[in-house]
Amino acid sequence: MTNEDARQLEGIKAGYQEKYGFHVPENYVFKARKGLDRAIVEEISWMKGEPEWMRDLRLKALEHFFRRPMPTWGADLSGIDFDDIYYFVRATSQGAANWDEVPPEIKETFDRLGIPEAERRFLAGAGAQYESEVVYHKVREDLERQGVIFLSMDDGLRLHPDLVKEYFSTVIPYGDNKFAALNTAVWSGGSFIYVPKGVRVEMPLQAYFRINTQNMGQFERTLIIVDEGAFVHYVEGCTAPIYSSDSLHSAVVEIIVKPGARCRYTTIQNWSNNVYNLVTKRSVAYRDATMEWVDANLGSKVTMKYPAVYMVEPGAHGEILSIAFAGRGQVQDAGGKVVHGAPHTTSKITSKSISMGGGRASYRGLLKVHEGAWGSRSNVVCDALLLDDKSRSDTYPYIEIDEQDVTIGHEATVSRVGEEQLFYLMSRGLNEEQANAMVVNGFVEPLVKELPMEYALELNRLIQLQMEGSIG
Amino acid sequence: MVAALEIRNLHVNVEGRPILKGVDLIVRQGEIHALMGPNGSGKSTLAYTLMGHPDYEVTAGQIIFDGVDLLDLEADQRSQLGLFLAFQYPVVISGVTLANFLRQAINARRKAADPEDKGIPIPEFRAALKEKMDLLHMSHDFAGRYLNEGFSGGEKKRAEILQMAMLEPKIAVLDETDSGLDIDALRIVSEGVNKLAGPSMGVLVITHYQRILNYIKPQFVHILLDGRIVQSGGAELALHLEQQGYDWLREKVDEG
């Protein structure tokens, strides 16, 4: 970040301090030290001025992280060097220190996607997002009027400690897996959302709107509570490739959907090809509640992510729509989990994976029906598209049904782009690349249909670019 | 300058077997030709070879289109030059709407002619699409269906002609467009072709049956038998064939 950028950022922060009373410790010391130990975790907590219970939780999680072995399933994680990572939040920049550091392919992609100049610097982490400050304030006013809380997780904890304490770590305890433990120990950033009873937030909320802490941190922690009968749609990420010099990203997202409420969480992930992206996302859906995960994984070196819906009361409904694109050198190990814990619950998983250039896209999913969850229905469809002989797709469906009176469907297909399809499209004047891209776009259409318009357009264009091999 | 599709002494193998054994044919813009023949004569082989399907191996002969040697060109390049093939079995492209597909095909053409082209403006595209769909008595919401997915036989053939209408080729080859169509569908498709055919578009109707030629009236009729054109004539040749059957022709050929 340039000195100019740093000064502007300081200016904005100071403004917030005045207007909203945010607390920034006076003796703010920015230590750049790699590796992880108790001292680092304590410093993070102190720096943020957290209540003691959060600090204690972090430390317990840290101990668990050290004790817990690496998972023996899934993608190959041996490339992660835990000692060679900055765990301490770097307040000024998580991306390139300056624009020159950003790889040329990323810059070129911004060009081709038509991303405006100011946004590029932001996306590369090299600058703060100034324009969105205006949008952000307007959004905040509207939401405040409705009683909706939409803050960074840090601010959520600071301003609504009791609300956070009630729900934090209730959906994903630190003992769930090694990376949940890591996140619980060193989390920073992420979103905190609370939607009051009966309130419908019509406009999708985007992480983009929060600018008082970095938006695409390594260890984001998001907590969303949708109260009875309410509705919210949260959108995270963006289609433009995000360059990150941090090689390990491990986020945790917890969502509580109360009776009669509905939540949709859309993610478009396109991290640069050096990133290990290991995410735990889980939602609990109560009586007649609906949870929808829309998950697009385009980037990263390795992604392991299985958005989950636990349906714990009758009438709950869970949907997971997942697309994974694995190009050269990429492993997308994605899918979803649906757990039926009550009668008359329904779920649907649709997974579309595309592999090309030697990439490996896998579907890994769990469909579990507990005893007593009678009258439940679930349908899983996983389709894989292999674009050449080098690529690979695997399907790991785990199906555990402990109840007789249920209706379960499971279909898996693997296909290539047919020679006849190619010939047909080429006979209409599309060259081979364009024809392939069209088939691929058609393949992912069920998911793209569910995205907000701008994302849909960008995603189609991005797929076209991926097909042309211009992205690494 | 009238464009022509010139097929000269064309020999084609499929999976190593000779199917076309010296076909000579010239189709010009503004002309309507019919190519008839029994099953196995090589009709579809000719259609696919003209368009450049990789499984069809030209072992001798030439295909010249508008002065350009097609054998060096891929299917998309041949399309760009103004050649169109209405498939006998149109292929399903899931998830891509008919409208979206057509717009991209048109844009691919425009871009090939001018790399700076920004694509056809949406209102212009919509207007053209509506006009052509009306021509073919197709309901407008049909354009929102995924390409050939779940289409009936008649719908598939009409969609082929719609594509032809939107892409405005110089020479169109219709590969057994009549197969699977009932009388009404046949009439509508033929009307459409007739409206589009004219000085700027030549048509080669490939068919097994004479029936379609009641609606699309050819100036020239050719008969393909065992990989060669054995007889050419005017429209009355088709009627003669219908009355006498292909055996008549076989005898004639064996004699001669």
Interface residues (C-beta under 8 A of the other chain):
Chain A: G418 E419 E420 Q421 F423 Y424 L425 M426 S427 R428 G429 L430 N431 E432 Q434 A435 M438 V439 N441 G442 F443 V444 E445 P446
Chain B: M51 G52 H53 P54 E74 A75 D76 R78 S79 Q80 F84 L85 F87 P90 V91 V92 I93 S94 G95 V96 F101 Q104 A105 A108 R109 A112 Y146 L147 Q163 L167
